[in-house]
Amino acid sequence: MTSQPVLQPPQPPRIAGWLLMLFTPAAVTDSIIGDLLEEFSGLVTRSGLAFARRWYWRQTLRTIAHASGSAVSSAPWLILISVLGGWWLIGFATRSSAHAMHTFLDARHLYESHPSAYLFWLKFPLEIGRVMVCGLTGVIVALASKRMEMITVIGISLVQIALFLTAVVAVIARGQAWSQWFIAMLPWNGLCSIATVAGGVIVRTYRHRTETRSSAA
């Protein structure tokens, strides 16, 4: 007699649960997910899986919005200082590394012997190096803003995007050729924003696991 396979009950979107972990305090994350899962299971039976998943996503986004709003209202000045400090740190580190790289390359006369390598390393602080700086800044700012990690790193990313768009508008307003510059800089600015948020995600994930283990012990 062959055994029948055990059917697993429908599960809510894992990405939604992951986002709840990032934006809600570790002390209440499990209870929130548990309440949503209980209601989700009932909706699957009554209204179908597709409806239950849409409902779960709506509740997830509402919970994230509420948690984010509570964090901002509880410490608005701390978030503002963290965002501005992170933006300043990215600019300072990028300018300093670009100046140091330019000085080093000129001192070694690399352009005369290896012009291709010279151009690569000259752009390194403004491209790959800046992405690395953004990721490190996201980690530093997230470490400094406990329980508000994602709010601050997303704020820094939005500031970077706003400044890039402002630069695009300024170039267009001056009547300069902007399309080539825009195409060249868009990927790097996008990667910088992603790296900043990724730094916050790393710190938030580590803290959540640590807090969960501590509460379980």
C-alpha positions as CSV (number, residue, x, y, z in Angstrom):
1,M,0.0,0.0,0.0
2,T,1.6,3.3,-1.1
3,S,1.4,6.2,1.3
4,Q,-0.3,9.4,0.1
5,P,1.9,12.5,-0.1
6,V,1.2,15.0,2.6
7,L,-0.1,18.2,1.1
8,Q,1.4,21.4,2.5
9,P,-1.1,24.1,3.3
10,P,-0.8,27.3,1.1
11,Q,1.8,29.7,2.4
12,P,1.8,33.5,2.2
13,P,4.4,35.3,0.1
14,R,7.8,34.8,1.7
15,I,9.0,38.2,0.5
16,A,6.2,39.9,2.4
17,G,7.3,38.1,5.6
18,W,10.9,39.2,4.9
19,L,9.8,42.8,4.5
20,L,7.9,42.7,7.8
21,M,11.1,41.5,9.4
22,L,13.0,44.4,8.1
23,F,10.6,47.1,9.1
24,T,9.0,45.9,12.4
25,P,10.6,45.5,15.8
26,A,11.8,42.0,16.4
27,A,9.8,41.8,19.6
28,V,6.5,41.9,17.7
29,T,7.4,40.6,14.3
30,D,6.5,37.0,15.0
31,S,3.2,37.9,16.6
32,I,2.3,40.1,13.6
33,I,3.2,37.4,11.1
34,G,1.3,34.8,13.2
35,D,-1.9,36.9,13.2
36,L,-1.6,37.5,9.5
37,L,-1.0,33.8,8.8
38,E,-4.1,32.8,10.8
39,E,-6.3,35.2,8.8
40,F,-4.6,34.2,5.6
41,S,-5.4,30.5,6.1
42,G,-9.1,31.4,6.7
43,L,-9.2,33.5,3.6
44,V,-7.7,30.8,1.5
45,T,-10.6,28.5,2.5
46,R,-13.3,31.1,2.1
47,S,-12.1,33.2,-0.9
48,G,-9.3,31.3,-2.6
49,L,-5.5,31.6,-2.7
50,A,-5.3,34.5,-5.1
51,F,-7.5,36.7,-3.0
52,A,-5.7,35.7,0.2
53,R,-2.3,36.6,-1.3
54,R,-3.6,40.0,-2.4
55,W,-5.0,40.6,1.1
56,Y,-1.7,39.5,2.7
57,W,0.3,42.0,0.6
58,R,-2.1,44.9,1.4
59,Q,-1.8,44.1,5.1
60,T,2.0,43.8,4.9
61,L,2.3,47.2,3.2
62,R,-0.1,48.8,5.7
63,T,1.9,47.4,8.6
64,I,5.2,48.6,7.1
65,A,3.7,52.1,6.5
66,H,2.4,52.2,10.1
67,A,5.7,51.0,11.6
68,S,7.7,53.5,9.4
69,G,5.4,56.3,10.4
70,S,5.7,55.5,14.1
71,A,9.5,55.4,13.8
72,V,9.6,58.8,12.1
73,S,7.3,60.4,14.5
74,S,9.2,59.0,17.5
75,A,12.6,60.3,16.5
76,P,12.3,62.7,13.5
77,W,15.5,64.6,14.2
78,L,17.6,61.5,14.7
79,I,16.4,60.2,11.3
80,L,17.1,63.6,9.6
81,I,20.6,63.8,11.1
82,S,21.3,60.2,10.1
83,V,20.1,60.8,6.5
84,L,22.1,64.0,6.1
85,G,25.1,62.5,7.8
86,G,25.0,59.5,5.5
87,W,24.7,61.7,2.4
88,W,27.6,63.9,3.6
89,L,29.7,60.9,4.3
90,I,29.2,59.5,0.8
91,G,30.1,62.8,-0.8
92,F,33.1,63.3,1.4
93,A,34.5,59.8,1.0
94,T,34.0,59.9,-2.8
95,R,35.7,63.3,-3.2
96,S,38.6,62.3,-0.9
97,S,39.2,59.0,-2.6
98,A,39.0,60.6,-6.1
99,H,41.5,63.3,-5.1
100,A,43.8,60.7,-3.5
101,M,43.6,58.4,-6.6
102,H,44.3,61.3,-9.0
103,T,47.3,62.4,-6.9
104,F,48.7,58.8,-6.8
105,L,48.3,58.2,-10.5
106,D,49.9,61.5,-11.5
107,A,52.8,60.9,-9.1
108,R,53.4,57.5,-10.8
109,H,53.0,58.9,-14.3
110,L,50.8,56.0,-15.1
111,Y,49.2,57.8,-18.0
112,E,52.4,57.7,-20.0
113,S,53.0,54.0,-19.6
114,H,49.5,52.6,-19.3
115,P,46.8,55.1,-20.4
116,S,44.0,52.5,-20.3
117,A,44.8,51.6,-16.7
118,Y,45.1,55.3,-15.9
119,L,41.6,56.0,-17.1
120,F,40.2,53.0,-15.3
121,W,41.7,53.9,-11.9
122,L,40.9,57.5,-12.4
123,K,37.2,56.7,-12.7
124,F,37.3,54.0,-10.0
125,P,36.4,56.2,-7.0
126,L,33.5,57.8,-9.0
127,E,32.1,54.5,-10.2
128,I,32.9,51.1,-8.5
129,G,34.6,52.8,-5.5
130,R,31.5,55.0,-5.0
131,V,29.2,51.9,-4.9
132,M,31.5,50.4,-2.3
133,V,31.4,53.7,-0.3
134,C,27.6,53.7,-0.5
135,G,27.3,50.1,0.8
136,L,29.7,50.9,3.7
137,T,27.8,54.1,4.5
138,G,24.6,52.1,4.6
139,V,26.1,49.7,7.2
140,I,27.5,52.6,9.3
141,V,24.3,54.6,9.3
142,A,22.2,51.5,10.1
143,L,24.5,50.6,13.0
144,A,24.0,54.1,14.4
145,S,20.2,54.1,14.0
146,K,18.9,51.1,15.8
147,R,15.3,50.1,15.0
148,M,15.2,52.7,12.3
149,E,17.8,51.1,10.0
150,M,15.6,50.8,6.9
151,I,14.1,54.3,7.2
152,T,17.4,56.0,7.3
153,V,19.1,54.0,4.5
154,I,16.1,54.4,2.2
155,G,16.1,58.2,3.1
156,I,19.8,58.4,2.0
157,S,19.0,56.6,-1.3
158,L,16.1,58.9,-2.0
159,V,18.4,61.9,-1.4
160,Q,20.9,60.4,-3.9
161,I,18.2,59.9,-6.5
162,A,16.9,63.4,-6.0
163,L,20.3,65.0,-6.4
164,F,21.0,62.9,-9.6
165,L,17.7,64.1,-11.1
166,T,18.5,67.6,-10.1
167,A,21.8,67.4,-11.9
168,V,20.1,66.1,-15.0
169,V,17.6,69.0,-15.0
170,A,20.5,71.4,-14.5
171,V,22.4,70.0,-17.5
172,I,19.3,70.1,-19.7
173,A,18.6,73.7,-18.6
174,R,22.1,74.8,-19.6
175,G,21.5,73.4,-23.1
176,Q,24.3,70.9,-22.8
177,A,24.3,67.4,-24.3
178,W,22.9,65.3,-21.5
179,S,21.9,62.0,-23.0
180,Q,25.3,60.4,-23.1
181,W,26.2,61.6,-19.6
182,F,22.8,60.4,-18.3
183,I,23.2,56.9,-19.8
184,A,26.8,56.7,-18.4
185,M,25.9,57.8,-14.9
186,L,22.4,56.2,-14.4
187,P,23.7,52.7,-13.7
188,W,26.3,53.8,-11.2
189,N,23.8,56.1,-9.3
190,G,21.3,53.3,-9.3
191,L,23.8,50.8,-7.9
192,C,24.8,53.3,-5.2
193,S,21.2,53.6,-4.1
194,I,20.9,49.8,-4.0
195,A,24.2,49.4,-2.2
196,T,23.1,51.9,0.5
197,V,19.9,50.0,1.1
198,A,21.7,46.6,1.0
199,G,24.0,47.8,3.8
200,G,21.0,48.6,6.0
201,V,19.4,45.2,5.1
202,I,22.5,43.4,6.3
203,V,22.6,45.2,9.6
204,R,18.8,44.9,10.2
205,T,18.9,41.1,9.4
206,Y,21.8,40.5,11.7
207,R,20.1,42.5,14.5
208,H,16.8,40.7,14.1
209,R,18.4,37.3,14.3
210,T,20.4,38.4,17.4
211,E,17.3,39.8,19.1
212,T,15.3,36.7,18.2
213,R,17.9,34.4,19.7
214,S,18.1,36.5,22.8
215,S,14.4,36.5,23.4
216,A,14.2,32.7,22.8
217,A,16.9,32.1,25.3
